[in-house]
């Protein structure tokens, strides 16, 4: 089990942004990137964003650079999903009305030095929150999972419930998380044709949800468990909102998160 440490000398005040843009998914991604840029430049404090989305396939930059990207975007559209190019790395993942999107932007003068530590911290927080709810949550990659990563959070070593990606730049880092609370069938519906178009292999049986493990569960219940674990790790969470400068920057960045083919 990975310990939840967030080694800080004292608690810090962290705004939590909950504003969503379900009907404008590329702008939603641009908002997270704008927050990262402003946190890294010292214009904003460390910031958490916890929000919900519409049906979106979030492609990584490696996906967007590949030859099958146009066909993959078309496959997502045929399955009823919009497409974006997301902030963090990794391969295609799915957001829908049964998922939670969580991101954390932090300042760091040498972000590359703590890449793995940040992954471990966030994965530990999420796994602990899911264990609080009764899930046999573990950190680690499930063989055959979509968007594979050693810091995925799974249930019992069988099914992936949570994906975590990271992006670093001068002055800061962004952790992006998708928690599948319910609707694992929707994940499979979108990703089977998308991964085929991208030429990627995966095992659809590895796509799970919190609901698959616990039965009916509300998104708000999972959100509350995550926030409680963030507080326990040292954050003084405050209600936040998007300011005009962040929204203006996101507007300028939106096109970069909109698939061009």
N, C-alpha and C positions, 0 to 999 in steps of 0.2 A: 504494500500500500504506500502510495506517495504521500508524504506528510504535507499538510497545508501550513506553510510557514509565513509567507509574505513578510520576510524579515525586515521590519521597520522599527526604528527607535521609538516612534510615537504614532498615534493614530493621525490620519490625515482626512481632511474634509474633501469629499468626492461627490460632485453633482451627478445625478442619475437622470439621463434624458430618456423620456418615454415616447416622444412624438414619433409617429409612424407616417409613412408615405406609401401605403399599400397600392395606390393607384398610379404611382410614379416610381417604379422600382429603381431605375438608374439614378434618380435623384436621391433616393434613400441611401444607396451605396455612396454617392458623392458626399452626402452629409457626414457619414462616418469618416471618409477620407479628409474632409475639411476639418473635422474635429482633430484628427491625428496631426495634420499640418499645423494647426494653431496651438495644440498642446506642445508639439516639438519645438515651436518657435518661442514658447513661453507666454503666449497670449492667453492661454486657457490653462486651468489646473488639470491634474489627472481627471479623466472623465469616463464614466460608464454610460453606455447606451443599452437600454433594454426595451425591445419593441417587437411588434408583430408585423408580418408582411402578408402580401397576397401570394399567389402561386408563381414562384420564380425558380428557374434554374440559374444558379450562380456559378459562372465559369471562372476558372483561374486563368491567369495570363498565359500559361503554357497551353491551355486549351485554345485560347483565342489566336495563338500563333500557329496552330496546327492546320493541316489541309482539310480536315473534316469539320471545321468549326461551323461553316455555313450550313451544312447538312444537319449538324447537331442543334443549331438554333431553330431550324425548321422542324426538327423532330420534337423539340420542346414545345413549339407553338402548336403542333398537331395534337400534343397531349394536353393542351390547355394551359401551358405555362409560359410566362414571359421569360426573357433572358437578360442577364446583366453580366458585366465583367466586374468581379468583386475586388475589394481592397486587398485582402490577404491572399496568400498563395494556395497551392493545392489544385486538385482537379474538381470537376463539376460536382456540386452538391445541390440539395433541394430545400427551398423554403416554401411553406404553405400555411394555411390558416390554423394548422395543428402544430406549428413549430414556434419556438422562441428564438429570436435573434439577440445575441448579447455581444457587446464589444467593449473593450477597455483600451483607452489610449493613455500612455504614460510618457513623461519626459525621461530621457536618459542620455547623458552626454556620450556614452559609449554603448549604444544599444546592442551591438553584436556580441558583446561579452556576456550578456545575460539572456541570450535567446532561449537556451534550453531551460534555464531557471524559470523564466516567465511561462513557458509551456507547462512545466511541472506544477507551478503554482496554480494556474488556471484550471488545469485538468484535475488537480487535487480538490479545488473548491467545488467544481461541478460534481465530481464523483461523490464527495462527502454530502452534498445537498441531496443527491439522488438516493444515497444510502439512508439519509434521514427519513426519506419517504417510504423506504422498504425495498428499494431496488438493490440487487446484488451487483452494484456498480464497481467496475474495475477500470483502471487506466491501461490502455494498450491496444494494439492493432489486432483486429480479428482477420484471420486469413480470408481473403476474397472480398473484403469490404470495399465499398465505394470511397473515393477520395481518401486513400489509405494514409494513415499517420500513426506514429508510435504514441501520440498523446490523445488519440481517440478515447472516448469513454464508452465502454460496452457493458452489457449485462451478462454476467456469468461466463465471459469469454466466448459467447455465442453470437450475439447480435450487436451491431453498432447503434448507439443511441445518440451520440454527440460527436460532432466534428469540430476541430479547433485549428485555425490557421493563424499565421502571424506575418506581419510586414514591418520591417524596420527601415528607418531613414535617419538622416542626420538629425540628432536631437531627440528622437523618440521612437516608440514602437506601438503597434496596434495588434491586439489579440481579437480575432473574430470567431464567434462560436455559434453553432446552430444546434439546438436541442430539439429532438423529435419527440414531442409529448404524445401525439397520437397521429394516426394516418400513415403508418408505414407502407400501406398499399399504394398511397399516392407517390411516395418516394420511388417505389419500384416502377410504377406506371410511367413516371417521367424519365427515370434514369436508364431503363432497359434500352429504349431506342436511342437515347442521347449517347450512351456509352458505345453502342454499336456504331453510331456515326463517327465517333471519335476514335474508333479502333481500340477501345480499352476493354479488358476483360474484368469481370467481377461476378460475384455470386449473389444474386438478388435475395437469397434466403438470409443473408447477413444484415439486411436492413430492418431494424426494429424500432420500437417506440416505448416510451415509458408506460403507456396504456397497455401495451402487449404484456408487460410484466405485472402491472398492478390492477388492471381493470380500469374502470372509468376514473379519470383524474382531470382536474381543471388546470388550464394553463396558469392561472393565477396562483394556484397552490405550488407549482414548480417554481414560478418566479419568486414567490415569497421565500421558499427554501434556499434559493440561490442568493438572494439579498441577505438573508440571515447569515449565511456562511461567509459572505464578503464582509459583513460587519464583524463577525468573529475573527476574521483574519486581519483586522486592524483598520478598516475603512469606516469613517463617519459619513454615512450616506445622506445626502441632502437632495431635495427635489430640485431638479434643474430644468432649464429650458434653452432652446436654441436662440442665439442672439442674431441680430441683423447681419453682422459681419460673417458669421459662419454660414448663414443661409445664402448670402451673396456669393461667397466662395464656392459653395456647393453648386450653385447655378452655373458658375463658370466651368466646373469640373464634370458636370452631368454627362456631357457628350462623350467623355473618355470612358464612361462606364456603360455606354450604350453600344451593343454589338453593331459593327458596321457591315457585316456580311452574313 
